[in-house]
Amino acid sequence: YQAAAAAFARQHQADAAWVSADRAISAAELSGSPLEVIAGHFRLAHAFIRLGRLDQAEHVTASAVDVLQRVASPAEPSETLSLYGAMHLVQAVISGQESDRSRVHAHLAEAKRIGEQLGSATTSRPNSVHQRAAARCRGCHRRRGRRRSARRCRGIDASGLSPERQAQLLVDVARAQGQRQHTGEATKALLDAECLAPEHVRSRPLTHSTIRDLIDRLGRRAPTDLVELARRSAAMP
């Protein structure tokens, strides 16, 4: 159920992700696995974010953080700390969606502190890099915020990420550059993402919406490379 919830969320099947996460929580409760219960709440929060139910996502993550902060310490298993940091990253994304920059920074700072406790051996740190970028790239509607977001995204070292996560970051960069009306840089980021993970990028609804937004804004002035990418990814009819 955990794997199904993650897969459905990536495919933007939020309702199915919600059902899978709920069943994962029930199964974890029956098996007496408290960390798996928290992990199910992590998946459930992502489903709520996809559905735009930010208040429910906030409630789920806040409840999980409240439990974890009482038990998470450097002496605890790394899984406990990883979940604690992951919940703060989800809260950062929620705050980014709500354009609450102060809360974004607070949650990211806590996640960074936890990541440092975990050390470089854990696999959660590359994920942290991407989610920090996503939180900073989204939810910035004012001009100054969009400019700062694009600058921060460019400054992130994503070399340690998988090709798929590097591509996701580049799509976030493209969205930020598109909001600034920097069409050339947005198009380049999308093409670079396609080179890294073509099937992953072409099938993502987020990529499609980014491409459509750019083309709708530019009309006949849309670059040929962008129009061809739209056709390859079926973003436009």
C-alpha positions, -999 to 999 in steps of 0.1 A, spaced: 0 0 0 29 24 7 44 17 -28 9 20 -44 3 54 -27 37 67 -39 31 55 -74 -4 69 -76 8 103 -63 35 105 -89 9 98 -116 -14 125 -101 -40 99 -92 -46 116 -59 -79 98 -50 -62 64 -54 -32 76 -35 -55 87 -7 -71 52 -5 -38 34 -6 -23 56 21 -53 51 43 -51 13 39 -13 14 46 -21 32 79 -47 5 88 -24 -23 80 4 -7 100 -19 -3 130 -30 -39 128 7 -51 127 17 -28 156 43 -9 135 42 28 148 68 40 123 48 25 94 18 43 107 37 76 105 50 67 70 14 62 60 6 97 72 35 110 51 19 94 20 -16 106 30 -3 142 33 11 140 -2 -23 128 -15 -40 157 3 -16 182 -13 -23 168 -47 -60 172 -40 -55 208 -29 -67 200 7 -39 219 24 -57 221 57 -60 183 59 -24 179 48 -13 203 75 -34 185 102 -19 151 92 17 163 92 13 184 124 0 154 142 29 133 130 55 159 140 39 162 174 44 125 180 79 123 164 94 152 182 88 135 215 108 104 204 132 116 177 168 120 188 203 112 175 201 80 196 170 68 179 170 46 147 177 66 115 142 57 102 126 78 130 147 108 123 142 104 86 104 105 90 107 135 113 127 154 87 105 143 59 74 156 77 90 190 81 98 190 43 61 182 36 52 211 59 76 233 40 59 224 7 25 231 22 37 265 34 51 272 0 18 265 -16 2 290 8 30 316 1 40 316 38 77 322 34 85 325 71 71 290 78 88 276 47 122 288 61 114 275 96 105 240 84 135 238 60 159 249 87 145 221 110 148 196 82 184 207 75 193 203 112 178 168 112 196 159 80 229 169 96 221 146 125 215 117 101 248 122 84 258 118 48 251 80 47 214 84 46 195 84 13 170 110 25 194 139 20 192 141 -18 154 140 -15 157 169 10 176 189 -17 148 185 -42 120 192 -18 138 223 -5 140 235 -41 103 227 -48 92 246 -17 112 276 -27 101 275 -64 64 272 -57 40 296 -41 60 328 -49 35 350 -67 51 384 -62 78 395 -87 106 397 -61 96 362 -48 97 347 -83 131 363 -90 145 350 -57 131 315 -63 146 312 -97 180 323 -84 179 298 -56 169 270 -79 198 277 -102 222 277 -72 212 242 -61 238 214 -67 216 185 -80 245 164 -92 239 138 -64 202 132 -74 188 105 -96 181 116 -133 144 116 -125 148 140 -95 172 162 -114 145 164 -141 118 173 -116 140 201 -103 145 214 -138 107 215 -144 104 235 -112 131 259 -125 111 261 -158 80 271 -139 98 298 -119 114 312 -151 81 311 -169 65 331 -142 93 357 -147 85 356 -185 120 343 -192 109 320 -220 143 311 -232 155 299 -198 123 281 -191 125 263 -225 161 253 -219 153 239 -185 124 218 -199 147 205 -227 174 196 -203 149 178 -181 138 158 -212 173 148 -220 178 135 -184 146 115 -181 125 117 -213 97 94 -204 94 107 -169 92 143 -181 69 137 -211 43 119 -190 41 143 -161 10 165 -158 31 192 -142 53 193 -173 22 195 -195 8 224 -175 41 243 -176 44 239 -214 8 250 -219 12 280 -197 42 291 -217 26 285 -251 -7 302 -241 12 332 -230 34 335 -261 10 324 -288 26 324 -322 58 337 -307 64 304 -289 99 290 -297 99 260 -322 118 239 -296 90 244 -271 62 236 -296 80 204 -306 84 194 -270 47 200 -265 39 176 -294 64 150 -281 48 150 -247 12 153 -259 9 185 -238 -10 202 -267 -34 186 -292 
